[in-house]
Amino acid sequence: MSDTKHTPGPWHEGSHRQVVAGEGIKTGTICEVWSWMGIEEADANQKLIAAAPDLLDALVDAVRYAQGGDVLHPAALSRARAAITKATGGAA
């Protein structure tokens, strides 16, 4: 999405509950996830936040196909499933 104002993806899980964008020396922290609510919940929140750009892109594709009255294209469905898997840490 070229008109977005957020840091472009992909985002991924960094060390110690950080969500980062970029690779190598051009890596920047998007956010840090606090664990006051419990380790499992903090880990799940980190996965969800890291998947945010992928989820947004998948939703944009799904809406584009739905507005055209088309069945969701297999490539868009595959991207949506991959984004869900990334967000949940499990199968979609």
DSSP file (Angstrom, degrees, kcal/mol; ACC not computed):
  #  RESIDUE AA STRUCTURE BP1 BP2  ACC     N-H-->O    O-->H-N    N-H-->O    O-->H-N    TCO  KAPPA ALPHA  PHI   PSI    X-CA   Y-CA   Z-CA
    1    1 A M    >         0   0    0      0, 0.0     3,-0.8     0, 0.0    56,-0.0   0.000 360.0 360.0 360.0 113.8    0.0    0.0    0.0
    2    2 A S  T 3   +     0   0    0      1,-0.2     0, 0.0     3,-0.0     0, 0.0   0.670 360.0  58.2 -81.3 -17.0    1.8    3.1   -1.2
    3    3 A D  T 3  S+     0   0    0      2,-0.0    -1,-0.2     0, 0.0     2,-0.1   0.275  78.9 118.8 -97.7  12.2   -0.4    5.7    0.6
    4    4 A T    <   -     0   0    0     -3,-0.8     0, 0.0     1,-0.1     0, 0.0  -0.409  50.0-158.5 -77.9 155.2    0.2    4.3    4.1
    5    5 A K        +     0   0    0     -2,-0.1    -1,-0.1     2,-0.1     2,-0.1   0.470  63.7  93.7-108.9  -7.4    1.8    6.5    6.8
    6    6 A H  S    S-     0   0    0      1,-0.1     3,-0.1    47,-0.0    -2,-0.1  -0.382  94.7 -78.5 -82.3 165.7    3.0    3.6    9.0
    7    7 A T        -     0   0    0      1,-0.1    -1,-0.1    -2,-0.1    -2,-0.1  -0.437  59.6-109.4 -60.5 128.8    6.4    2.1    8.9
    8    8 A P        -     0   0    0      0, 0.0    14,-0.1     0, 0.0    -1,-0.1  -0.248  50.0 -93.1 -64.2 150.4    6.4   -0.3    5.9
    9    9 A G  S    S+     0   0    0     12,-0.1     2,-0.1    44,-0.1    12,-0.1  -0.254  81.1  93.1 -83.9 178.7    6.5   -4.0    6.6
   10   10 A P        -     0   0    0      0, 0.0    12,-0.9     0, 0.0     2,-0.3   0.447  55.8-177.3 -78.9 151.2    7.5   -6.6    6.9
   11   11 A W  E     -A   21   0A   0     39,-0.6     2,-0.3    10,-0.2    10,-0.2  -0.800   5.1-177.9-104.0 154.2    7.7   -6.4   10.7
   12   12 A H  E     -A   20   0A   0      8,-2.7     8,-2.8    -2,-0.3     2,-0.3  -0.965  34.6 -82.9-148.7 166.7    9.0   -9.2   12.8
   13   13 A E  E     -A   19   0A   0     -2,-0.3     6,-0.2     6,-0.2     2,-0.1  -0.551  46.5-170.8 -73.1 127.8    9.6  -10.3   16.3
   14   14 A G        -     0   0    0      4,-3.9     3,-0.5    -2,-0.3     4,-0.2  -0.222  36.7 -57.3-101.0-163.7   12.9   -8.9   17.7
   15   15 A S  S >  S+     0   0    0      1,-0.2     3,-0.7     2,-0.2    -1,-0.2  -0.457 112.5   8.9 -79.7 152.5   14.6   -9.7   20.9
   16   16 A H  T 3  S-     0   0    0      1,-0.2    -1,-0.2    -2,-0.1    17,-0.1   0.880 135.3 -48.1  45.0  56.8   13.0   -9.3   24.3
   17   17 A R  T 3  S+     0   0    0     -3,-0.5    16,-2.9     1,-0.2     2,-0.3   0.778  98.3 142.2  62.1  33.3    9.5   -8.6   23.1
   18   18 A Q  E <   - B   0  32A   0     -3,-0.7    -4,-3.9    14,-0.2     2,-0.5  -0.790  42.7-147.9 -98.3 148.1   10.4   -6.0   20.6
   19   19 A V  E     -AB  13  31A   0     12,-2.7    11,-3.5    -2,-0.3    12,-1.5  -0.980  28.0-176.9-110.7 126.2    8.6   -5.7   17.2
   20   20 A V  E     -AB  12  29A   0     -8,-2.8    -8,-2.7    -2,-0.5     2,-0.3  -0.843  20.2-149.4-126.4 158.1   11.1   -4.4   14.6
   21   21 A A  E     +AB  11  28A   0      7,-2.6     7,-2.5    -2,-0.3   -10,-0.2  -0.928  59.1  26.7-121.8 150.3   11.1   -3.5   10.9
   22   22 A G  S    S-     0   0    0    -12,-0.9     2,-0.3    -2,-0.3     5,-0.2  -0.255  73.7 -97.1  93.6 177.8   13.9   -3.8    8.5
   23   23 A E  S >  S-     0   0    0      3,-0.5     3,-1.7    -2,-0.1    -2,-0.0  -0.948  71.0 -11.6-136.8 154.6   16.9   -6.1    8.2
   24   24 A G  T 3  S-     0   0    0     -2,-0.3     3,-0.4     1,-0.3     0, 0.0  -0.265 128.0 -11.3  61.3-134.1   20.6   -5.9    9.2
   25   25 A I  T 3  S+     0   0    0      1,-0.3     2,-0.4     3,-0.0    -1,-0.3   0.616 129.9  69.4 -77.8 -10.9   21.9   -2.5   10.2
   26   26 A K  S <  S+     0   0    0     -3,-1.7    -3,-0.5     2,-0.0     2,-0.4  -0.337  72.2 129.2-100.7  51.3   18.7   -0.8    8.9
   27   27 A T        -     0   0    0     -3,-0.4     2,-0.4    -2,-0.4    -5,-0.2  -0.885  34.3-174.6-107.0 135.7   16.5   -2.3   11.7
   28   28 A G  E     -B   21   0A   0     -7,-2.5    -7,-2.6    -2,-0.4     2,-0.4  -0.981  27.0-115.4-131.4 144.4   14.2   -0.1   13.8
   29   29 A T  E     -B   20   0A   0     -2,-0.4    -9,-0.3    -9,-0.2     3,-0.1  -0.635  22.2-175.6 -79.0 126.6   12.1   -0.8   16.8
   30   30 A I  E     -     0   0A   0    -11,-3.5     2,-0.3    -2,-0.4   -10,-0.2   0.882  66.7 -33.8 -83.1 -47.4    8.4   -0.4   16.1
   31   31 A C  E     -B   19   0A   0    -12,-1.5   -12,-2.7     2,-0.0     2,-0.4  -0.982  49.4-122.6-164.2 167.7    7.4   -1.1   19.7
   32   32 A E  E     -B   18   0A   0     -2,-0.3     2,-0.5   -14,-0.2   -14,-0.2  -0.980  25.7-137.6-120.3 137.3    8.1   -3.1   22.9
   33   33 A V        -     0   0    0    -16,-2.9     2,-0.2    -2,-0.4     9,-0.1  -0.830  14.5-140.0 -99.5 127.4    5.5   -5.3   24.4
   34   34 A W        -     0   0    0     -2,-0.5     3,-0.2     1,-0.1   -17,-0.0  -0.519   2.4-152.4 -83.2 153.2    5.1   -5.2   28.2
   35   35 A S    >   +     0   0    0     -2,-0.2     3,-1.7     1,-0.2     7,-0.1   0.109  59.4 115.4-115.4  22.4    4.5   -8.5   30.0
   36   36 A W  T 3  S+     0   0    0      1,-0.3    -1,-0.2     2,-0.1     3,-0.1   0.757  78.2  56.8 -62.4 -22.0    2.6   -7.3   33.1
   37   37 A M  T 3  S-     0   0    0      1,-0.3    -1,-0.3    -3,-0.2     4,-0.1   0.515 127.7 -74.3 -88.0  -4.6   -0.4   -9.3   31.8
   38   38 A G    <>  -     0   0    0     -3,-1.7     4,-2.3     1,-0.1    -1,-0.3  -0.238  39.4 -94.3 121.6 149.4    1.5  -12.5   31.7
   39   39 A I  H  > S+     0   0    0      1,-0.2     4,-2.6     2,-0.2     5,-0.2   0.908 119.4  49.7 -63.3 -46.3    4.2  -14.1   29.5
   40   40 A E  H  > S+     0   0    0      1,-0.2     4,-2.1     2,-0.2    -1,-0.2   0.908 113.5  46.1 -62.8 -41.8    1.8  -16.1   27.3
   41   41 A E  H  > S+     0   0    0      2,-0.2     4,-2.4     1,-0.2    -1,-0.2   0.899 112.7  50.2 -68.3 -39.7   -0.4  -13.1   26.6
   42   42 A A  H  X S+     0   0    0     -4,-2.3     4,-2.2     2,-0.2    -2,-0.2   0.906 110.4  50.2 -64.7 -41.2    2.7  -10.8   25.9
   43   43 A D  H  X S+     0   0    0     -4,-2.6     4,-1.9     2,-0.2    -2,-0.2   0.911 111.8  47.9 -62.4 -42.1    4.1  -13.4   23.5
   44   44 A A  H  X S+     0   0    0     -4,-2.1     4,-2.3     1,-0.2    -2,-0.2   0.889 110.5  51.8 -65.9 -39.4    0.8  -13.6   21.7
   45   45 A N  H  X S+     0   0    0     -4,-2.4     4,-2.6     1,-0.2     5,-0.2   0.893 107.3  53.3 -63.4 -39.6    0.6   -9.7   21.5
   46   46 A Q  H  X S+     0   0    0     -4,-2.2     4,-2.4     1,-0.2    -1,-0.2   0.920 109.7  47.9 -61.5 -44.1    4.1   -9.6   20.1
   47   47 A K  H  X S+     0   0    0     -4,-1.9     4,-1.5     2,-0.2    -2,-0.2   0.923 112.5  49.0 -62.0 -44.5    3.1  -12.0   17.3
   48   48 A L  H  < S+     0   0    0     -4,-2.3     4,-0.4     1,-0.2    -2,-0.2   0.921 112.8  46.3 -63.3 -45.2   -0.1  -10.1   16.5
   49   49 A I  H >< S+     0   0    0     -4,-2.6     3,-1.3     1,-0.2    -1,-0.2   0.912 110.4  53.3 -64.9 -42.3    1.6   -6.7   16.3
   50   50 A A  H 3< S+     0   0    0     -4,-2.4   -39,-0.6     1,-0.3     4,-0.3   0.814 109.7  49.6 -62.4 -29.7    4.5   -8.1   14.2
   51   51 A A  T 3X S+     0   0    0     -4,-1.5     4,-2.7     1,-0.2     3,-0.4   0.501  80.9 103.4 -85.9  -4.4    1.9   -9.4   11.7
   52   52 A A  H <> S+     0   0    0     -3,-1.3     4,-2.6    -4,-0.4     5,-0.2   0.869  80.3  46.0 -52.0 -49.2   -0.1   -6.1   11.5
   53   53 A P  H  > S+     0   0    0      0, 0.0     4,-2.3     0, 0.0    -1,-0.2   0.897 114.8  48.8 -63.1 -36.5    1.3   -5.0    8.0
   54   54 A D  H  > S+     0   0    0     -3,-0.4     4,-2.4    -4,-0.3    -2,-0.2   0.909 112.0  48.7 -66.8 -41.8    0.7   -8.5    6.6
   55   55 A L  H  X S+     0   0    0     -4,-2.7     4,-2.4     2,-0.2    -1,-0.2   0.911 111.3  50.1 -63.6 -42.6   -2.9   -8.6    8.0
   56   56 A L  H  X S+     0   0    0     -4,-2.6     4,-2.5    -5,-0.3    -2,-0.2   0.937 111.5  47.8 -61.9 -46.9   -3.6   -5.2    6.6
   57   57 A D  H  X S+     0   0    0     -4,-2.3     4,-2.2     1,-0.2    -1,-0.2   0.907 111.8  50.3 -60.8 -42.2   -2.4   -6.1    3.1
   58   58 A A  H  X S+     0   0    0     -4,-2.4     4,-2.4     1,-0.2    -1,-0.2   0.897 111.2  48.6 -64.1 -40.3   -4.4   -9.4    3.2
   59   59 A L  H  X S+     0   0    0     -4,-2.4     4,-2.8     2,-0.2     5,-0.2   0.898 108.7  52.9 -66.7 -40.2   -7.6   -7.5    4.2
   60   60 A V  H  X S+     0   0    0     -4,-2.5     4,-2.2     1,-0.2    -2,-0.2   0.928 111.6  46.8 -60.0 -44.3   -7.1   -4.9    1.5
   61   61 A D  H  X S+     0   0    0     -4,-2.2     4,-2.2     2,-0.2    -2,-0.2   0.925 112.0  50.3 -62.4 -44.7   -6.8   -7.7   -1.1
   62   62 A A  H  X S+     0   0    0     -4,-2.4     4,-2.6     1,-0.2    -2,-0.2   0.917 112.0  47.0 -61.7 -44.0   -9.8   -9.5    0.3
   63   63 A V  H  X S+     0   0    0     -4,-2.8     4,-2.8     2,-0.2     5,-0.2   0.903 108.8  55.4 -65.0 -40.6  -11.9   -6.4    0.2
   64   64 A R  H  X S+     0   0    0     -4,-2.2     4,-1.1    -5,-0.2    -2,-0.2   0.925 112.9  41.7 -58.3 -45.5  -10.8   -5.6   -3.4
   65   65 A Y  H  <>S+     0   0    0     -4,-2.2     5,-2.0     1,-0.2     4,-0.3   0.905 114.1  51.8 -69.1 -40.9  -11.9   -9.0   -4.6
   66   66 A A  H ><5S+     0   0    0     -4,-2.6     3,-1.4     1,-0.2    -2,-0.2   0.889 106.7  53.5 -64.3 -39.3  -15.2   -8.9   -2.6
   67   67 A Q  H 3<5S+     0   0    0     -4,-2.8    -1,-0.2     1,-0.3    -2,-0.2   0.817 106.8  52.9 -65.4 -30.0  -16.1   -5.5   -4.0
   68   68 A G  T 3<5S-     0   0    0     -4,-1.1    -1,-0.3    -5,-0.2    -2,-0.2   0.493 115.1-117.7 -82.4  -2.2  -15.7   -6.8   -7.5
   69   69 A G  T < 5S+     0   0    0     -3,-1.4    -3,-0.2    -4,-0.3     2,-0.2   0.586  70.3 136.9  77.5   9.3  -18.0   -9.7   -6.7
   70   70 A D      < -     0   0    0     -5,-2.0    -1,-0.3    -6,-0.2     2,-0.2  -0.515  62.7-107.2 -88.4 155.8  -15.2  -12.2   -7.3
   71   71 A V        -     0   0    0     -2,-0.2    -1,-0.1     1,-0.1     2,-0.0  -0.576  58.4 -81.9 -72.1 145.2  -14.4  -15.2   -5.2
   72   72 A L        -     0   0    0     -2,-0.2    -1,-0.1     1,-0.1   -10,-0.1  -0.291  51.7-115.3 -55.3 123.2  -11.2  -14.6   -3.2
   73   73 A H     >  -     0   0    0    -12,-0.2     4,-2.6     1,-0.1     3,-0.4  -0.298  20.6-119.4 -59.0 141.0   -8.3  -15.2   -5.6
   74   74 A P  H  > S+     0   0    0      0, 0.0     4,-2.3     0, 0.0     5,-0.1   0.843 113.8  52.6 -54.5 -36.9   -6.1  -18.1   -4.4
   75   75 A A  H  > S+     0   0    0      2,-0.2     4,-2.1     1,-0.2     5,-0.1   0.902 110.7  46.9 -67.2 -39.6   -3.0  -15.9   -4.0
   76   76 A A  H  > S+     0   0    0     -3,-0.4     4,-2.3     2,-0.2    -1,-0.2   0.894 112.3  50.6 -67.6 -39.2   -5.0  -13.5   -1.8
   77   77 A L  H  X S+     0   0    0     -4,-2.6     4,-2.5     2,-0.2    -2,-0.2   0.900 109.5  50.9 -63.8 -40.8   -6.3  -16.4    0.2
   78   78 A S  H  X S+     0   0    0     -4,-2.3     4,-2.4    -5,-0.2    -2,-0.2   0.909 110.6  48.6 -63.1 -42.8   -2.8  -17.7    0.6
   79   79 A R  H  X S+     0   0    0     -4,-2.1     4,-2.3     2,-0.2    -2,-0.2   0.894 111.0  51.1 -64.1 -39.7   -1.5  -14.3    1.8
   80   80 A A  H  X S+     0   0    0     -4,-2.3     4,-2.3     2,-0.2    -2,-0.2   0.926 111.0  47.5 -63.8 -44.4   -4.4  -14.1    4.3
   81   81 A R  H  X S+     0   0    0     -4,-2.5     4,-2.5     1,-0.2    -2,-0.2   0.908 111.7  50.5 -63.3 -41.6   -3.7  -17.5    5.7
   82   82 A A  H  X S+     0   0    0     -4,-2.4     4,-2.4     2,-0.2    -1,-0.2   0.894 110.5  49.7 -63.3 -40.0    0.0  -16.7    6.0
   83   83 A A  H  X S+     0   0    0     -4,-2.3     4,-2.3     2,-0.2    -1,-0.2   0.901 111.1  49.0 -66.0 -40.9   -0.8  -13.5    7.9
   84   84 A I  H  X S+     0   0    0     -4,-2.3     4,-2.1     2,-0.2     6,-0.3   0.922 111.2  49.8 -64.4 -43.5   -3.1  -15.3   10.2
   85   85 A T  H  X>S+     0   0    0     -4,-2.5     4,-2.2     1,-0.2     5,-0.5   0.911 112.0  48.0 -61.1 -42.6   -0.5  -17.9   10.9
   86   86 A K  H  <5S+     0   0    0     -4,-2.4    -1,-0.2     1,-0.2    -2,-0.2   0.897 113.3  48.2 -64.2 -40.0    2.1  -15.2   11.6
   87   87 A A  H  <5S+     0   0    0     -4,-2.3    -2,-0.2     1,-0.2    -1,-0.2   0.820 123.2  31.0 -70.6 -32.0   -0.3  -13.4   13.9
   88   88 A T  H  <5S-     0   0    0     -4,-2.1    -2,-0.2     2,-0.3    -1,-0.2   0.609  96.7-127.6-104.5 -14.4   -1.3  -16.4   15.9
   89   89 A G  T  <5S+     0   0    0     -4,-2.2     2,-0.2     1,-0.3    -3,-0.2   0.630  82.5  75.3  75.3  12.3    1.8  -18.5   15.8
   90   90 A G  S   <S-     0   0    0     -5,-0.5    -1,-0.3    -6,-0.3    -2,-0.3  -0.704  92.5 -57.3-139.5-170.9   -0.3  -21.4   14.5
   91   91 A A              0   0    0     -2,-0.2    -1,-0.1     1,-0.1    -9,-0.1  -0.426 360.0 360.0 -76.6 149.6   -2.1  -22.8   11.5
   92   92 A A              0   0    0     -2,-0.1    -1,-0.1   -11,-0.0   -10,-0.1   0.406 360.0 360.0 -95.5 360.0   -4.8  -20.7    9.7
